[in-house]
C-alpha cells in the first residue's frame, strides 16, 4: 500500500525551507484585514502616545479619577430630591451645576442684576440688587434664595420664575449665586426688607 501523496500547495504559496520535527510550513501572506488592523493600531498608538505623553493634552490618571468622582457626585446631587441648605451649598461647589446656573442666569437674569451679579452696586439705574454682597433683602439662606426665585417679588419687578425654569434650573442658578459667597459667612438682612418668602420644599 503506497502512502497517500500530500496535497500540492497552490502555486503562489511557497514552502519555507526549514523543517521542525519533520514539519514544514507554507510561506503564506497574511490576510489584508489582519495587516490593516495592525497598521491602524500602530497609527492609533502613535496618536495616543503623542496626545498623552508628548503634548500632555489628556488628563492624567489622578485627574481622570477626580473627574469620575466629580461626575458621580454630580449625579448623586442631581437625583437628590431633598432640597436643603446643605445640598445647595454642595451644589455651589460643583463646577457642573455652577456652569449650568451661570448659563441660565446669563439668559434670564442679567437684564436686572447685570453680568457681574452686582446690580445696583455697579449701576444705580439697574433694577436688581447686588447678589455678591452680604446684605440680603429677602433672606440669604440658600433655601430662601431658592424660594425667592421660584415665587418672585412682583412688587419689585421680579417675575415668578418657578413655572418658567423649574426646580432643576432654579437650583443651578442658586448654586451659581452661592458660588460667589462662602458657607457660614455673616448674613445681614436689610432692615427695610419685606417678609421673606416661604422656604422651598422638595
C-alpha positions in Angstrom: 0.0 0.0 0.0 1.6 3.2 -1.1 1.3 6.2 1.2 -1.0 9.0 0.0 0.6 11.9 -1.6 0.5 15.2 0.3 -1.7 17.8 -1.3 0.0 20.1 -3.7 0.1 23.7 -2.4 -1.2 26.4 -4.6 1.4 27.9 -6.9 1.6 31.2 -5.0 2.3 29.5 -1.7 5.9 28.6 -1.3 7.2 26.2 1.4 9.6 27.5 3.9 13.0 25.7 3.7 13.3 25.0 7.4 11.9 21.8 9.0 10.8 21.3 12.6 10.2 17.7 13.7 9.5 16.8 10.1 7.0 19.6 9.7 7.3 22.3 7.1 5.2 25.5 6.8 3.7 27.3 3.9 5.0 30.8 3.4 1.5 32.3 3.2 0.9 36.0 3.0 -1.1 37.5 6.0 -4.7 38.4 5.2 -5.3 42.1 4.3 -7.8 42.5 7.2 -5.1 41.4 9.7 -2.5 43.8 8.1 -4.9 46.7 8.0 -5.8 46.2 11.7 -2.1 46.1 12.6 -1.4 49.4 10.7 -4.5 51.1 12.2 -3.4 50.1 15.7 0.1 51.4 15.1 -1.3 54.8 13.9 -3.6 54.8 16.9 -0.7 54.1 19.3 1.4 56.9 17.8 -1.5 59.4 18.2 -2.3 58.2 21.7 1.3 58.5 22.8 1.6 62.0 21.3 -1.7 63.2 22.9 -0.9 62.0 26.4 2.9 61.9 26.6 4.2 64.5 24.2 1.6 67.2 24.2 0.2 66.4 27.7 -3.2 67.3 26.4 -5.2 64.5 28.1 -5.9 64.1 31.8 -3.5 62.2 34.0 -4.6 59.2 35.9 -5.2 61.3 39.0 -7.2 63.9 37.0 -9.2 61.1 35.4 -10.2 59.7 38.9 -11.1 63.2 40.1 -13.3 63.8 37.0 -15.0 60.4 37.5 -15.7 61.2 41.2 -17.0 64.6 40.2 -19.4 63.1 37.7 -20.6 60.6 40.4 -21.1 63.4 42.9 -22.9 65.5 40.3 -25.3 62.6 39.5 -26.0 62.0 43.2 -26.8 65.6 43.8 -29.0 65.8 40.7 -31.0 62.8 41.8 -31.4 64.1 45.4 -35.0 65.2 45.9 -34.2 66.7 49.3 -33.7 70.4 48.8 -32.0 71.9 51.8 -29.3 74.5 52.6 -26.5 71.8 52.8 -27.4 70.4 49.4 -27.5 73.8 47.7 -24.1 74.8 49.2 -22.7 71.5 48.0 -24.1 72.2 44.5 -22.4 75.6 44.6 -19.0 73.8 44.9 -19.7 71.5 42.0 -18.5 73.1 38.7 -21.1 71.4 36.5 -24.0 73.0 38.5 -22.3 76.4 38.7 -21.7 76.5 35.0 -25.3 75.4 34.2 -26.5 78.1 36.6 -24.3 80.7 35.0 -25.8 79.9 31.6 -29.3 80.2 32.9 -28.5 83.4 34.7 -27.0 84.9 31.6 -30.1 84.1 29.6 -32.7 85.3 32.1 -31.2 87.5 34.9 -28.5 89.8 33.6 -31.0 92.4 32.4 -31.7 93.3 36.1 -28.7 92.0 38.0 -26.0 92.6 35.3 -23.4 90.0 34.2 -21.3 90.7 37.3 -24.3 90.0 39.6 -23.7 93.4 41.3 -26.8 95.1 40.1 -27.4 98.5 41.7 -24.0 98.5 43.3 -22.4 98.6 39.9 -25.1 100.6 38.1 -27.6 102.6 40.2 -30.0 102.5 37.4 -30.1 98.7 37.4 -33.3 97.1 38.6 -31.9 94.2 40.7 -29.9 94.4 43.9 -26.3 93.3 44.4 -26.1 89.5 44.7 -22.5 89.3 45.7 -22.5 91.3 49.0 -23.7 90.0 52.4 -26.7 92.2 52.6 -29.9 90.4 51.6 -33.4 91.8 51.2 -35.4 88.6 51.3 -33.1 86.3 53.3 -29.7 84.9 52.5 -30.1 81.2 53.3 -29.9 79.0 50.2 -33.5 77.7 50.5 -34.7 81.3 51.0 -32.9 82.3 47.8 -34.5 79.3 46.0 -37.9 80.3 47.3 -37.4 83.9 46.2 -36.5 82.9 42.6 -39.4 80.4 42.5 -42.1 82.8 43.8 -40.7 86.1 42.6 -41.3 89.6 44.0 -43.7 91.2 41.7 -43.8 94.5 43.7 -40.0 94.8 43.0 -40.3 93.8 39.3 -39.0 90.3 39.8 -41.2 87.7 38.0 -42.2 84.3 39.2 -39.6 82.0 37.7 -40.9 78.7 39.1 -43.2 77.8 36.2 -40.6 79.1 33.6 -37.4 77.5 34.8 -38.5 74.6 37.0 -36.7 73.4 40.2 -33.6 72.0 38.5 -32.6 75.2 36.7 -33.6 77.3 39.7 -31.3 75.1 41.9 -28.5 75.6 39.4 -29.0 79.4 39.5 -28.9 79.3 43.3 -25.7 77.3 43.1 -24.2 79.9 40.8 -25.2 82.8 43.1 -23.9 80.9 46.1 -20.6 80.3 44.4 -19.9 84.0 44.9 -20.3 83.5 48.6 -18.8 81.3 51.4 -20.8 79.0 53.6 -21.1 80.4 57.1 -20.4 84.0 56.1 -22.4 86.6 58.1 -25.8 87.5 56.6 -27.2 91.0 57.0 -30.9 91.5 56.4 -31.9 94.9 55.0 -34.0 96.4 57.9 -36.4 97.8 55.3 -36.9 94.4 53.6 -40.3 92.8 53.4 -41.1 89.4 54.8 -39.1 86.6 53.3 -40.9 84.1 51.1 -41.5 80.6 52.5 -38.5 78.3 52.1 -38.5 75.9 49.2 -39.8 72.4 49.6 -38.9 69.3 47.7 
